Amino acid sequence: MNYSGALITGGGDRQGRAMAVALAAREIPVAVHYSTNASGAAETKSIIERAGGRAITLAAGQPPEHFARQRQSTPLKRGADVGDIIGAMNFFLDAPAVTGQLICVDGGQHLAW
């Protein structure tokens, strides 16, 4: 499957970095988004480029307190961890016949939508 690229929000650390690096390892160019962690985003970009991948950084977003409040309001009282997100992402990448589907990996946040 040919992907034109991926935008990874919060790509400067933790889950975002893991997702960006995993996608780049599949030869998918990555835009590494950050809100306040410019140095982390730059490091993610550097990790990807040292491994032969392509990446850019992109600044925009909400303050970290916003996301902390959201996580605490979910049924699980937490967001998804790295393994949760990478597992769901790899499922879609490895199953090209699956189309138009949504897997909510959000600690139950979607239940309030």
C-alpha positions in Angstrom: 0.0 0.0 0.0 1.3 3.5 -0.9 0.9 6.1 1.8 1.7 9.8 1.1 2.6 10.5 4.7 1.3 10.6 8.3 0.7 13.5 10.8 1.6 12.3 14.3 0.2 14.7 17.0 2.4 14.9 20.1 5.3 13.3 18.2 7.9 14.7 20.6 7.8 12.0 23.2 6.1 8.8 24.5 3.3 7.5 22.3 3.7 10.0 19.6 7.4 9.3 19.2 6.8 5.6 19.2 4.1 5.9 16.5 6.2 8.3 14.3 9.2 5.9 14.5 7.1 2.8 13.8 5.5 4.5 10.7 8.9 5.7 9.4 10.2 2.2 9.8 7.5 1.2 7.2 8.9 3.9 4.9 6.0 6.3 5.5 7.1 10.0 5.7 6.1 11.6 9.0 5.1 15.1 10.1 6.0 15.3 13.8 3.5 17.6 15.5 4.3 19.3 18.8 2.7 21.9 21.1 5.4 22.8 23.6 8.1 20.2 23.2 10.1 21.5 20.2 13.3 19.7 21.3 11.5 16.4 21.7 10.0 16.8 18.2 13.4 17.6 16.8 14.9 14.5 18.5 12.1 12.3 17.0 12.9 13.8 13.6 16.5 13.0 14.1 15.8 9.4 15.2 13.8 8.9 12.1 16.4 10.5 9.8 19.3 8.5 11.3 17.3 5.3 10.5 16.9 6.5 6.9 13.4 7.8 7.1 11.8 11.1 6.2 10.3 13.5 8.7 9.5 17.2 9.3 8.4 19.0 12.5 5.2 21.0 12.9 4.2 23.3 15.8 0.6 23.7 16.9 -1.8 22.6 19.6 -3.4 22.7 23.0 -1.7 23.2 26.4 -0.8 20.0 28.3 -3.3 20.7 31.0 -6.1 20.3 28.5 -5.1 16.7 27.8 -4.6 15.9 31.5 -8.2 16.9 32.2 -9.5 14.9 29.3 -7.6 11.7 30.4 -9.1 12.0 33.9 -12.6 12.3 32.6 -12.4 8.9 30.8 -13.9 5.7 32.2 -10.4 4.2 32.6 -9.0 7.4 34.1 -6.1 7.2 31.6 -5.3 7.6 28.0 -4.0 4.9 25.8 -0.4 3.7 26.4 2.2 3.2 23.7 1.4 -0.5 23.3 -2.3 0.2 22.9 -1.8 2.8 20.1 1.0 0.9 18.2 -1.1 -2.3 18.3 -4.1 -0.6 16.8 -2.0 1.2 14.2 -0.2 -1.9 13.2 -3.5 -3.8 12.9 -4.7 -1.3 10.2 -1.3 -1.2 8.4 -1.2 -5.0 8.3 -4.8 -5.5 7.2 -5.2 -3.6 3.9 -8.6 -5.2 3.2 -10.0 -3.4 6.3 -11.4 -0.1 5.1 -13.6 2.6 6.6 -13.2 1.4 10.2 -12.6 3.2 13.4 -10.9 1.7 16.5 -11.2 4.1 19.5 -8.0 3.7 21.5 -8.8 6.4 24.0 -9.5 5.0 27.4 -13.2 5.3 26.7 -13.3 9.0 25.9 -15.4 8.4 22.8 -18.2 7.0 25.0 -19.1 10.7 25.9 -19.3 11.8 22.3 
